[in-house]
């Protein structure tokens, strides 16, 4: 489990944690190449060796570095957060519940509008399925438009980030990985949550790499091809094959999104692997047109769920509950009504 936070001054930071909220007797720091990370403002501490399915309590701690000289470091006072909790992922857990948001486009008020429509039980994770931002200008934008308005949820339930095409744009796009976890290879990875095996893919941009809008600064075609090769190995894993449900998240869907280059290339390099893997569901966004598309044998042998757009009347929240007996998805609109439902 990785805990991330931001300070307004360069600090030395760590996490104190334990299984009892009154006894946070363990400590975790971020260490890279033998150096404890310090004198930074964006902090990420990965806590290792945790027991699957266990509830842990934690708080973050930071102390400003007032002077950092080769042979003398002067610290300020230590600041600590309140105590929060999280539950570690557990592949043997019998049920899982999670939310999916997409295409918020820098309208953070949409979170506070949609969240009250979720069911009451605590979510195992929340997945941001791309285009949460319109483009990326600076850290302040990330803080104000996602981290602060979602802090009440993400401090106790893991936030999973799936990059959209708009998150590849802007002067700050190349700093996005400081604020969200990514896999060993980039913004694509997998994880197991109870009976659900989740694969997160990075669909990249929607236009060709040589489009004038990108000024020669993107190479998403080879990046998507690399994901194909990774995906072919991923679906061979025993844990993938044993999972009751296999769900893929990709911001750009390979179908129902016109004939833009990004859509067609995702289809070209991924669609046959999805069918070979016998995935149960693909969850996407991008089109701003919410809907559930039934499977079409030979084309996509699985349903495709597409979340809505940023404007009033388009906005949606996807809620999933799954156990060994069934997988139930609700596509909830911004009036709180269930727009469509899907049961596997």
Secondary structure, DSSP 8 states (H G I E B T S, - for coil): -EEEEEEEEEEEEEEEEESBTTB--EEE--EETTEE-EEEEEEEEE--S--TT-EEEEEEEEEEEEEEETTEEEEEEEEE---EEEE---TT-SEEEEEEE----S-THHHHHHHTTS-SS--SEEEE-S-SSSS---HHHHIIIIITTTHHHHTTSEEEE---GGGG-STTGGGGGGTS--BTTBS-EEEEETTEEEEE-----SS-TT-GGGTT---HHHHHHHHHHHHHHHTTSHHHHH-SEEEEE-SS-SSSSTT-HHHHHHHHHHHHHHHHHT-SEEEE-SSS--EEE--BTTTBSSEEEE---SSTTT-EEEEEEEESS-EEEEEEETTS-EEEEEE-
